[in-house]
């Protein structure tokens, strides 16, 4: 997951949180889940409008975080 996708996910989470906090009509788990879905659709639409790329079409890093952490641990172990 690259920085653009991370930022989009974080933005979706923060905006959903704001909506849930400020909209007193969202009073069930189903409504909260629907709100999260709707906010996600808007974030996705905005990304498409701005960059022309959907989140699923963004490039993925060559290495996963777990791979990088494993390599980092090996280097630390080697240096100690």
PATOR-394268 format. One record per residue: residue number from 1; residue in one letter; x, z, y of N, C-alpha, C, O, CB in turn. Coordinates in nm, 2 decimals. Glycine has a CB too. Layout:
BEGIN
+-----+---------+--------+--------+--------+--------+--------+--------+--------+--------+--------+--------+--------+--------+--------+--------+--------+
! num ! residuo !     nx !     nz !     ny !    cax !    caz !    cay !     cx !     cz !     cy !     ox !     oz !     oy !    cbx !    cbz !    cby !
+-----+---------+--------+--------+--------+--------+--------+--------+--------+--------+--------+--------+--------+--------+--------+--------+--------+
! NUM !       a !      X !      Z !      Y !      X !      Z !      Y !      X !      Z !      Y !      X !      Z !      Y !      X !      Z !      Y !
...
+-----+---------+--------+--------+--------+--------+--------+--------+--------+--------+--------+--------+--------+--------+--------+--------+--------+
//
This chain:
BEGIN
+-----+---------+--------+--------+--------+--------+--------+--------+--------+--------+--------+--------+--------+--------+--------+--------+--------+
! num ! residuo !     nx !     nz !     ny !    cax !    caz !    cay !     cx !     cz !     cy !     ox !     oz !     oy !    cbx !    cbz !    cby !
+-----+---------+--------+--------+--------+--------+--------+--------+--------+--------+--------+--------+--------+--------+--------+--------+--------+
!   1 !       x !   0.08 !   0.00 !  -0.12 !   0.00 !   0.00 !   0.00 !   0.09 !   0.00 !   0.12 !   0.17 !   0.09 !   0.14 !  -0.10 !   0.12 !   0.00 !
!   2 !       x !   0.07 !  -0.10 !   0.21 !   0.15 !  -0.11 !   0.33 !   0.09 !  -0.03 !   0.44 !  -0.01 !   0.03 !   0.43 !   0.17 !  -0.25 !   0.37 !
!   3 !       x !   0.16 !  -0.03 !   0.56 !   0.12 !   0.05 !   0.67 !  -0.02 !   0.01 !   0.73 !  -0.09 !   0.09 !   0.77 !   0.22 !   0.04 !   0.78 !
!   4 !       x !  -0.05 !  -0.12 !   0.72 !  -0.18 !  -0.17 !   0.77 !  -0.29 !  -0.11 !   0.69 !  -0.39 !  -0.07 !   0.74 !  -0.18 !  -0.32 !   0.78 !
!   5 !       x !  -0.27 !  -0.12 !   0.56 !  -0.38 !  -0.07 !   0.47 !  -0.39 !   0.08 !   0.48 !  -0.50 !   0.14 !   0.48 !  -0.35 !  -0.11 !   0.32 !
!   6 !       x !  -0.28 !   0.15 !   0.49 !  -0.28 !   0.30 !   0.51 !  -0.35 !   0.33 !   0.64 !  -0.44 !   0.42 !   0.64 !  -0.14 !   0.35 !   0.51 !
!   7 !       x !  -0.32 !   0.26 !   0.75 !  -0.39 !   0.29 !   0.88 !  -0.54 !   0.26 !   0.87 !  -0.62 !   0.34 !   0.92 !  -0.32 !   0.20 !   0.99 !
!   8 !       x !  -0.58 !   0.15 !   0.80 !  -0.72 !   0.12 !   0.79 !  -0.79 !   0.23 !   0.71 !  -0.90 !   0.27 !   0.74 !  -0.74 !  -0.01 !   0.72 !
!   9 !       x !  -0.73 !   0.28 !   0.60 !  -0.79 !   0.38 !   0.52 !  -0.80 !   0.51 !   0.60 !  -0.91 !   0.58 !   0.60 !  -0.71 !   0.41 !   0.39 !
!  10 !       x !  -0.70 !   0.55 !   0.67 !  -0.70 !   0.67 !   0.76 !  -0.81 !   0.66 !   0.86 !  -0.88 !   0.75 !   0.89 !  -0.57 !   0.70 !   0.82 !
!  11 !       x !  -0.82 !   0.54 !   0.93 !  -0.92 !   0.52 !   1.03 !  -1.06 !   0.53 !   0.97 !  -1.14 !   0.59 !   1.03 !  -0.90 !   0.38 !   1.10 !
!  12 !       x !  -1.08 !   0.47 !   0.85 !  -1.21 !   0.48 !   0.79 !  -1.24 !   0.63 !   0.76 !  -1.36 !   0.67 !   0.78 !  -1.21 !   0.40 !   0.66 !
!  13 !       x !  -1.15 !   0.70 !   0.71 !  -1.17 !   0.84 !   0.68 !  -1.20 !   0.92 !   0.81 !  -1.30 !   1.00 !   0.81 !  -1.05 !   0.91 !   0.62 !
!  14 !       x !  -1.12 !   0.90 !   0.92 !  -1.15 !   0.98 !   1.04 !  -1.28 !   0.94 !   1.11 !  -1.35 !   1.03 !   1.16 !  -1.04 !   0.96 !   1.14 !
!  15 !       x !  -1.32 !   0.82 !   1.10 !  -1.44 !   0.77 !   1.16 !  -1.56 !   0.82 !   1.08 !  -1.67 !   0.85 !   1.14 !  -1.44 !   0.62 !   1.18 !
!  16 !       x !  -1.55 !   0.82 !   0.95 !  -1.66 !   0.87 !   0.87 !  -1.67 !   1.02 !   0.90 !  -1.79 !   1.07 !   0.91 !  -1.62 !   0.85 !   0.72 !
!  17 !       x !  -1.56 !   1.09 !   0.91 !  -1.57 !   1.24 !   0.94 !  -1.64 !   1.26 !   1.07 !  -1.72 !   1.35 !   1.08 !  -1.43 !   1.30 !   0.94 !
!  18 !       x !  -1.60 !   1.18 !   1.17 !  -1.67 !   1.20 !   1.30 !  -1.82 !   1.17 !   1.29 !  -1.90 !   1.25 !   1.35 !  -1.61 !   1.10 !   1.40 !
!  19 !       x !  -1.86 !   1.07 !   1.22 !  -2.00 !   1.03 !   1.20 !  -2.07 !   1.15 !   1.13 !  -2.18 !   1.18 !   1.17 !  -2.01 !   0.90 !   1.13 !
!  20 !       x !  -2.01 !   1.20 !   1.03 !  -2.08 !   1.31 !   0.95 !  -2.09 !   1.43 !   1.04 !  -2.19 !   1.50 !   1.03 !  -2.00 !   1.34 !   0.82 !
!  21 !       x !  -1.99 !   1.46 !   1.12 !  -1.99 !   1.58 !   1.20 !  -2.10 !   1.57 !   1.31 !  -2.16 !   1.67 !   1.35 !  -1.86 !   1.60 !   1.26 !
!  22 !       x !  -2.12 !   1.45 !   1.36 !  -2.21 !   1.43 !   1.48 !  -2.35 !   1.38 !   1.45 !  -2.44 !   1.39 !   1.54 !  -2.14 !   1.33 !   1.57 !
!  23 !       x !  -2.37 !   1.34 !   1.33 !  -2.51 !   1.29 !   1.30 !  -2.58 !   1.39 !   1.20 !  -2.55 !   1.40 !   1.09 !  -2.50 !   1.15 !   1.23 !
!  24 !       x !  -2.67 !   1.46 !   1.26 !  -2.74 !   1.57 !   1.19 !  -2.84 !   1.51 !   1.08 !  -2.89 !   1.59 !   1.00 !  -2.81 !   1.66 !   1.28 !
!  25 !       x !  -2.86 !   1.38 !   1.09 !  -2.96 !   1.33 !   0.99 !  -2.89 !   1.30 !   0.86 !  -2.95 !   1.27 !   0.76 !  -3.02 !   1.20 !   1.04 !
!  26 !       x !  -2.76 !   1.31 !   0.85 !  -2.68 !   1.29 !   0.73 !  -2.67 !   1.43 !   0.66 !  -2.58 !   1.50 !   0.69 !  -2.54 !   1.22 !   0.75 !
!  27 !       x !  -2.76 !   1.46 !   0.58 !  -2.77 !   1.59 !   0.52 !  -2.77 !   1.60 !   0.37 !  -2.80 !   1.71 !   0.31 !  -2.90 !   1.65 !   0.57 !
!  28 !       x !  -2.73 !   1.49 !   0.31 !  -2.72 !   1.49 !   0.16 !  -2.59 !   1.42 !   0.12 !  -2.53 !   1.34 !   0.20 !  -2.84 !   1.42 !   0.09 !
!  29 !       x !  -2.55 !   1.44 !   0.00 !  -2.43 !   1.38 !  -0.05 !  -2.45 !   1.22 !  -0.05 !  -2.36 !   1.15 !  -0.02 !  -2.39 !   1.43 !  -0.18 !
!  30 !       x !  -2.57 !   1.18 !  -0.09 !  -2.59 !   1.04 !  -0.10 !  -2.58 !   0.97 !   0.04 !  -2.53 !   0.86 !   0.05 !  -2.73 !   1.01 !  -0.16 !
!  31 !       x !  -2.64 !   1.04 !   0.14 !  -2.63 !   0.99 !   0.28 !  -2.48 !   0.98 !   0.32 !  -2.44 !   0.89 !   0.39 !  -2.72 !   1.07 !   0.37 !
!  32 !       x !  -2.41 !   1.09 !   0.29 !  -2.27 !   1.09 !   0.33 !  -2.19 !   0.98 !   0.26 !  -2.11 !   0.91 !   0.32 !  -2.21 !   1.23 !   0.29 !
!  33 !       x !  -2.22 !   0.95 !   0.13 !  -2.15 !   0.84 !   0.06 !  -2.19 !   0.71 !   0.12 !  -2.10 !   0.62 !   0.14 !  -2.19 !   0.85 !  -0.09 !
!  34 !       x !  -2.31 !   0.69 !   0.16 !  -2.36 !   0.57 !   0.22 !  -2.29 !   0.55 !   0.35 !  -2.26 !   0.44 !   0.39 !  -2.51 !   0.57 !   0.23 !
!  35 !       x !  -2.28 !   0.66 !   0.43 !  -2.21 !   0.65 !   0.56 !  -2.07 !   0.61 !   0.54 !  -2.02 !   0.52 !   0.62 !  -2.22 !   0.79 !   0.63 !
!  36 !       x !  -2.00 !   0.66 !   0.44 !  -1.86 !   0.63 !   0.42 !  -1.85 !   0.48 !   0.38 !  -1.76 !   0.41 !   0.43 !  -1.80 !   0.71 !   0.30 !
!  37 !       x !  -1.94 !   0.43 !   0.30 !  -1.95 !   0.29 !   0.27 !  -1.97 !   0.20 !   0.39 !  -1.90 !   0.10 !   0.41 !  -2.06 !   0.26 !   0.16 !
!  38 !       x !  -2.06 !   0.24 !   0.47 !  -2.10 !   0.16 !   0.59 !  -1.98 !   0.16 !   0.69 !  -1.95 !   0.05 !   0.75 !  -2.22 !   0.21 !   0.66 !
!  39 !       x !  -1.91 !   0.27 !   0.71 !  -1.80 !   0.27 !   0.80 !  -1.69 !   0.18 !   0.74 !  -1.62 !   0.11 !   0.81 !  -1.74 !   0.42 !   0.82 !
!  40 !       x !  -1.67 !   0.19 !   0.61 !  -1.57 !   0.10 !   0.54 !  -1.60 !  -0.05 !   0.56 !  -1.50 !  -0.12 !   0.59 !  -1.56 !   0.13 !   0.40 !
!  41 !       x !  -1.72 !  -0.08 !   0.56 !  -1.76 !  -0.22 !   0.58 !  -1.72 !  -0.27 !   0.72 !  -1.68 !  -0.38 !   0.74 !  -1.91 !  -0.25 !   0.56 !
!  42 !       x !  -1.75 !  -0.18 !   0.82 !  -1.72 !  -0.21 !   0.96 !  -1.57 !  -0.22 !   0.98 !  -1.52 !  -0.31 !   1.05 !  -1.78 !  -0.10 !   1.05 !
!  43 !       x !  -1.49 !  -0.13 !   0.92 !  -1.34 !  -0.14 !   0.93 !  -1.29 !  -0.27 !   0.87 !  -1.21 !  -0.34 !   0.93 !  -1.28 !  -0.02 !   0.86 !
!  44 !       x !  -1.35 !  -0.31 !   0.75 !  -1.31 !  -0.43 !   0.69 !  -1.34 !  -0.55 !   0.77 !  -1.26 !  -0.64 !   0.79 !  -1.38 !  -0.44 !   0.55 !
!  45 !       x !  -1.46 !  -0.55 !   0.83 !  -1.51 !  -0.66 !   0.92 !  -1.41 !  -0.67 !   1.04 !  -1.38 !  -0.78 !   1.08 !  -1.65 !  -0.64 !   0.96 !
!  46 !       x !  -1.38 !  -0.56 !   1.10 !  -1.29 !  -0.56 !   1.21 !  -1.15 !  -0.62 !   1.18 !  -1.09 !  -0.70 !   1.25 !  -1.28 !  -0.42 !   1.27 !
!  47 !       x !  -1.10 !  -0.58 !   1.06 !  -0.97 !  -0.63 !   1.02 !  -0.98 !  -0.78 !   1.00 !  -0.88 !  -0.85 !   1.04 !  -0.93 !  -0.56 !   0.89 !
!  48 !       x !  -1.08 !  -0.83 !   0.94 !  -1.10 !  -0.97 !   0.92 !  -1.11 !  -1.05 !   1.06 !  -1.05 !  -1.15 !   1.08 !  -1.22 !  -1.00 !   0.84 !
!  49 !       x !  -1.18 !  -0.99 !   1.15 !  -1.19 !  -1.05 !   1.29 !  -1.06 !  -1.05 !   1.36 !  -1.03 !  -1.15 !   1.43 !  -1.30 !  -0.97 !   1.37 !
!  50 !       x !  -0.98 !  -0.95 !   1.35 !  -0.86 !  -0.94 !   1.42 !  -0.74 !  -1.02 !   1.36 !  -0.68 !  -1.10 !   1.42 !  -0.81 !  -0.79 !   1.44 !
!  51 !       x !  -0.72 !  -0.99 !   1.23 !  -0.61 !  -1.06 !   1.16 !  -0.64 !  -1.17 !   1.07 !  -0.55 !  -1.25 !   1.03 !  -0.53 !  -0.95 !   1.09 !
!  52 !       x !  -0.77 !  -1.18 !   1.04 !  -0.81 !  -1.28 !   0.94 !  -0.78 !  -1.25 !   0.80 !  -0.79 !  -1.33 !   0.71 !  -0.74 !  -1.41 !   0.98 !
!  53 !       x !  -0.73 !  -1.12 !   0.78 !  -0.70 !  -1.08 !   0.64 !  -0.79 !  -0.96 !   0.60 !  -0.81 !  -0.87 !   0.68 !  -0.55 !  -1.04 !   0.63 !
!  54 !       x !  -0.84 !  -0.97 !   0.48 !  -0.91 !  -0.86 !   0.42 !  -0.81 !  -0.76 !   0.36 !  -0.70 !  -0.80 !   0.33 !  -1.01 !  -0.91 !   0.31 !
!  55 !       x !  -0.85 !  -0.63 !   0.35 !  -0.76 !  -0.53 !   0.30 !  -0.70 !  -0.57 !   0.16 !  -0.58 !  -0.54 !   0.13 !  -0.83 !  -0.40 !   0.29 !
!  56 !       x !  -0.78 !  -0.63 !   0.08 !  -0.74 !  -0.66 !  -0.06 !  -0.64 !  -0.78 !  -0.06 !  -0.57 !  -0.81 !  -0.16 !  -0.86 !  -0.70 !  -0.15 !
!  57 !       x !  -0.63 !  -0.85 !   0.05 !  -0.54 !  -0.97 !   0.07 !  -0.41 !  -0.93 !   0.13 !  -0.32 !  -1.02 !   0.15 !  -0.60 !  -1.08 !   0.14 !
!  58 !       x !  -0.39 !  -0.80 !   0.17 !  -0.27 !  -0.76 !   0.23 !  -0.16 !  -0.76 !   0.13 !  -0.18 !  -0.73 !   0.01 !  -0.29 !  -0.62 !   0.30 !
!  59 !       x !  -0.03 !  -0.78 !   0.17 !   0.08 !  -0.78 !   0.08 !   0.10 !  -0.64 !   0.03 !   0.08 !  -0.54 !   0.10 !   0.20 !  -0.83 !   0.14 !
!  60 !       x !   0.14 !  -0.63 !  -0.10 !   0.18 !  -0.50 !  -0.15 !   0.33 !  -0.48 !  -0.16 !   0.40 !  -0.58 !  -0.18 !   0.11 !  -0.48 !  -0.30 !
!  61 !       x !   0.37 !  -0.36 !  -0.14 !   0.52 !  -0.33 !  -0.15 !   0.57 !  -0.37 !  -0.29 !   0.50 !  -0.36 !  -0.39 !   0.55 !  -0.19 !  -0.11 !
!  62 !       x !   0.70 !  -0.40 !  -0.29 !   0.76 !  -0.43 !  -0.42 !   0.77 !  -0.31 !  -0.51 !   0.76 !  -0.33 !  -0.64 !   0.90 !  -0.49 !  -0.40 !
!  63 !       x !   0.79 !  -0.20 !  -0.45 !   0.80 !  -0.07 !  -0.53 !   0.69 !   0.02 !  -0.49 !   0.65 !   0.03 !  -0.38 !   0.94 !  -0.01 !  -0.51 !
!  64 !       x !   0.64 !   0.10 !  -0.59 !   0.54 !   0.20 !  -0.57 !   0.61 !   0.33 !  -0.51 !   0.73 !   0.34 !  -0.52 !   0.46 !   0.23 !  -0.70 !
!  65 !       x !   0.53 !   0.41 !  -0.46 !   0.58 !   0.54 !  -0.41 !   0.65 !   0.62 !  -0.52 !   0.76 !   0.68 !  -0.50 !   0.47 !   0.62 !  -0.34 !
!  66 !       x !   0.59 !   0.62 !  -0.64 !   0.64 !   0.69 !  -0.75 !   0.78 !   0.63 !  -0.79 !   0.87 !   0.71 !  -0.82 !   0.55 !   0.68 !  -0.87 !
!  67 !       x !   0.80 !   0.50 !  -0.79 !   0.93 !   0.44 !  -0.82 !   1.03 !   0.49 !  -0.71 !   1.14 !   0.52 !  -0.75 !   0.92 !   0.29 !  -0.82 !
!  68 !       x !   1.00 !   0.48 !  -0.59 !   1.09 !   0.52 !  -0.48 !   1.13 !   0.67 !  -0.49 !   1.24 !   0.71 !  -0.48 !   1.03 !   0.49 !  -0.34 !
!  69 !       x !   1.03 !   0.75 !  -0.52 !   1.05 !   0.90 !  -0.54 !   1.15 !   0.92 !  -0.66 !   1.24 !   1.00 !  -0.65 !   0.92 !   0.97 !  -0.56 !
!  70 !       x !   1.13 !   0.85 !  -0.77 !   1.21 !   0.86 !  -0.89 !   1.35 !   0.82 !  -0.85 !   1.45 !   0.89 !  -0.89 !   1.15 !   0.77 !  -1.00 !
!  71 !       x !   1.37 !   0.71 !  -0.78 !   1.50 !   0.66 !  -0.74 !   1.57 !   0.76 !  -0.65 !   1.69 !   0.79 !  -0.66 !   1.50 !   0.53 !  -0.67 !
!  72 !       x !   1.49 !   0.82 !  -0.56 !   1.55 !   0.92 !  -0.47 !   1.59 !   1.04 !  -0.54 !   1.70 !   1.10 !  -0.51 !   1.44 !   0.96 !  -0.36 !
!  73 !       x !   1.51 !   1.09 !  -0.64 !   1.55 !   1.20 !  -0.72 !   1.68 !   1.18 !  -0.80 !   1.76 !   1.27 !  -0.80 !   1.44 !   1.24 !  -0.82 !
!  74 !       x !   1.69 !   1.06 !  -0.85 !   1.82 !   1.02 !  -0.92 !   1.94 !   1.03 !  -0.83 !   2.04 !   1.08 !  -0.87 !   1.81 !   0.88 !  -0.99 !
!  75 !       x !   1.92 !   0.98 !  -0.71 !   2.03 !   0.99 !  -0.61 !   2.07 !   1.13 !  -0.58 !   2.18 !   1.16 !  -0.57 !   2.00 !   0.91 !  -0.49 !
!  76 !       x !   1.96 !   1.21 !  -0.56 !   1.99 !   1.35 !  -0.53 !   2.06 !   1.42 !  -0.64 !   2.16 !   1.49 !  -0.62 !   1.85 !   1.43 !  -0.50 !
!  77 !       x !   2.01 !   1.40 !  -0.76 !   2.08 !   1.46 !  -0.88 !   2.22 !   1.41 !  -0.89 !   2.31 !   1.49 !  -0.93 !   2.00 !   1.42 !  -1.01 !
!  78 !       x !   2.24 !   1.29 !  -0.87 !   2.38 !   1.23 !  -0.88 !   2.47 !   1.30 !  -0.77 !   2.59 !   1.32 !  -0.80 !   2.38 !   1.08 !  -0.86 !
!  79 !       x !   2.42 !   1.32 !  -0.66 !   2.50 !   1.38 !  -0.55 !   2.52 !   1.53 !  -0.56 !   2.60 !   1.59 !  -0.48 !   2.44 !   1.34 !  -0.41 !
!  80 !       x !   2.44 !   1.59 !  -0.65 !   2.46 !   1.74 !  -0.66 !   2.54 !   1.78 !  -0.77 !   2.56 !   1.90 !  -0.80 !   2.32 !   1.81 !  -0.67 !
+-----+---------+--------+--------+--------+--------+--------+--------+--------+--------+--------+--------+--------+--------+--------+--------+--------+
//
